[in-house]
Amino acid sequence: MTSERLKIYFCGSIRAGRQDALLYRRIIEMLSGYGQVLTEHIGLDDLMTPHLAKFPKGVESDEKDKVIHDVDMEWLHQAHVVIAECTQPSIGVGFELGVAWKLNLPTLALYRPQKAPNGTTAGISAMINGCKNDSWQVFNYQEFDELEPVISKFLEKIHPAPQP
């Protein structure tokens, strides 16, 4: 795989909440330095990608959902690695991570623990945290600046830089 450009599938919440869209954009910009981010639209304010151009903006439909599903599954099958920002709970991100697990794709799940309304700390799902192994990692962070060394180390292990 070292001769082929790394294909990265980035996951982040869309319908479950766009509170972290700016963070997604920053992560995607960082990931672009390592390879092709197949899902770079996740960080955009306007989520209309070319495959959705035929649908009215802001209008949901079964047909549109089918196109989103099919294109995302195609991208997951093309990907070499998955990186997910999981702070905003999202059924879609959980689904994508389940597919990544089934496809045995190296995966890095990122999240920032949040204070729940009852005062406890809400963490990442046990279904994500519980499947950690050499190629499936979870990283708890507080600040964006913590991500670069973790992502770099993870991707270097998956896709070593060519030796001169």
WOSULQUI-V321168 format. One record per residue. N is the residue number from 1. RES is the residue in one letter. PSI is psi in degrees with one decimal (none if undefined). D_LAST is the distance of its C-alpha to the last C-alpha in whole Angstrom. Layout:
N|RES|PSI|D_LAST, N|RES|PSI|D_LAST
//
This chain:
1|M|-15.0|16, 2|T|-24.1|13, 3|S|-20.9|13, 4|E|142.7|16, 5|R|133.4|17, 6|L|130.5|18, 7|K|120.0|22, 8|I|126.9|24, 9|Y|113.6|28, 10|F|133.5|29, 11|C|140.4|33, 12|G|156.7|35, 13|S|137.4|39, 14|I|-74.9|41, 15|R|-24.0|44, 16|A|-6.8|45, 17|G|136.2|44, 18|R|22.1|42, 19|Q|-28.8|42, 20|D|19.3|39, 21|A|-41.4|37, 22|L|-41.0|36, 23|L|-44.2|34, 24|Y|-44.3|33, 25|R|-43.7|32, 26|R|-41.2|30, 27|I|-44.6|28, 28|I|-41.3|27, 29|E|-42.8|26, 30|M|-46.7|24, 31|L|-30.7|23, 32|S|-23.9|22, 33|G|-13.5|19, 34|Y|-19.8|17, 35|G|-165.4|19, 36|Q|121.0|22, 37|V|109.3|25, 38|L|-26.7|28, 39|T|43.5|30, 40|E|-19.6|30, 41|H|-19.2|34, 42|I|-29.0|34, 43|G|0.5|34, 44|L|153.3|36, 45|D|-37.4|40, 46|D|109.4|40, 47|L|7.2|39, 48|M|105.6|40, 49|T|166.0|38, 50|P|-37.1|38, 51|H|-9.6|39, 52|L|4.6|42, 53|A|-28.0|43, 54|K|-7.7|46, 55|F|142.9|47, 56|P|137.0|50, 57|K|133.9|48, 58|G|2.5|49, 59|V|122.2|51, 60|E|147.4|50, 61|S|160.4|51, 62|D|-39.9|50, 63|E|-44.1|49, 64|K|-43.8|46, 65|D|-38.2|45, 66|K|-42.5|45, 67|V|-45.5|42, 68|I|-49.3|40, 69|H|-51.1|40, 70|D|-42.3|39, 71|V|-43.5|37, 72|D|-39.5|35, 73|M|-38.3|35, 74|E|-45.3|33, 75|W|-40.9|31, 76|L|-38.3|31, 77|H|-23.5|30, 78|Q|-23.9|27, 79|A|149.7|26, 80|H|-23.0|23, 81|V|153.0|24, 82|V|133.8|27, 83|I|127.4|28, 84|A|134.6|31, 85|E|113.7|33, 86|C|12.4|37, 87|T|-45.9|39, 88|Q|110.7|41, 89|P|130.9|43, 90|S|123.9|42, 91|I|-38.7|43, 92|G|-45.5|41, 93|V|-41.8|38, 94|G|-40.8|39, 95|F|-46.9|40, 96|E|-40.4|36, 97|L|-35.2|35, 98|G|-40.3|37, 99|V|-43.5|36, 100|A|-41.2|32, 101|W|-47.6|33, 102|K|-35.7|35, 103|L|-2.3|32, 104|N|38.1|30, 105|L|133.9|27, 106|P|133.8|26, 107|T|137.5|28, 108|L|115.7|28, 109|A|125.1|31, 110|L|141.9|32, 111|Y|153.4|35, 112|R|117.0|38, 113|P|139.6|41, 114|Q|148.3|44, 115|K|125.8|47, 116|A|160.3|50, 117|P|-28.8|53, 118|N|5.0|55, 119|G|-10.7|53, 120|T|169.4|50, 121|T|124.8|47, 122|A|127.1|45, 123|G|-167.2|42, 124|I|153.4|40, 125|S|140.6|42, 126|A|-27.9|42, 127|M|-26.2|41, 128|I|-49.3|37, 129|N|-31.3|37, 130|G|-9.3|39, 131|C|20.5|36, 132|K|138.3|33, 133|N|-164.6|31, 134|D|-32.4|27, 135|S|1.3|26, 136|W|106.3|29, 137|Q|152.3|29, 138|V|133.7|32, 139|F|122.1|31, 140|N|125.8|34, 141|Y|167.4|34, 142|Q|-38.0|36, 143|E|147.2|34, 144|F|-39.6|31, 145|D|-18.1|29, 146|E|-16.8|29, 147|L|-39.3|27, 148|E|-52.6|24, 149|P|-33.7|23, 150|V|-46.7|24, 151|I|-43.6|23, 152|S|-48.2|19, 153|K|-42.8|19, 154|F|-48.9|21, 155|L|-33.9|19, 156|E|-36.3|16, 157|K|-37.4|18, 158|I|-41.3|18, 159|H|77.5|15, 160|P|144.7|12, 161|A|142.8|9, 162|P|141.9|6, 163|Q|138.9|4, 164|P|none|0
//
